[in-house]
Amino acid sequence: MTSHKELAELAIQAKSKSIATYSNFHVGAALQTEDGKVILGANIENASYGLTMCAERTAVFSALLDGERKFSAIAIAGDSDDYLPPCGACRQILMEFCGKDLDVIMINLKGETKVLKMSELLPHSFNEEFLK
Ligand code: THU
């Protein structure tokens, strides 16, 4: 199993895959499955800005397409001095597909990490139970 430190390193490396043509803000993500695989993501921007996809969601969607369904942690690294948290849209996706117990490892430019559970980042979330 990849340690939080190793997962953070992979997220930092994944920043190099980012296509941040407009913001120049590069983000990388490394998503760990419960059985130890790691799927990388990076943000991909578009001239129609609203179509931009965040690093976290590229990682989750790529993992889902690979058939993965159970996740234990995600590391997120960006060009920010402070620990980079997932945006609101990504929190919704992470909660639904990775669950409240997911460890979210946020990284700053020094490579230091801060870890929160998804349940701390998105309390009182909307979910499929409301649709029944
Ligand atoms: N971005 C991410 O990829 N993840 C986040 O958690 C925050 C924002 C991207 C989206 C956009 O390409 C750039 O960062 C600036 O908002």
Boltz pocket constraint, residues with backbone or C-beta under 6 A from the ligand:
constraints:
  - pocket:
      binder: B
      contacts: [[A, 19], [A, 20], [A, 23], [A, 25], [A, 26], [A, 27], [A, 42], [A, 43], [A, 44], [A, 45], [A, 52], [A, 53], [A, 54], [A, 55], [A, 56], [A, 76], [A, 84], [A, 85], [A, 86], [A, 87], [A, 90]]
      max_distance: 6.0
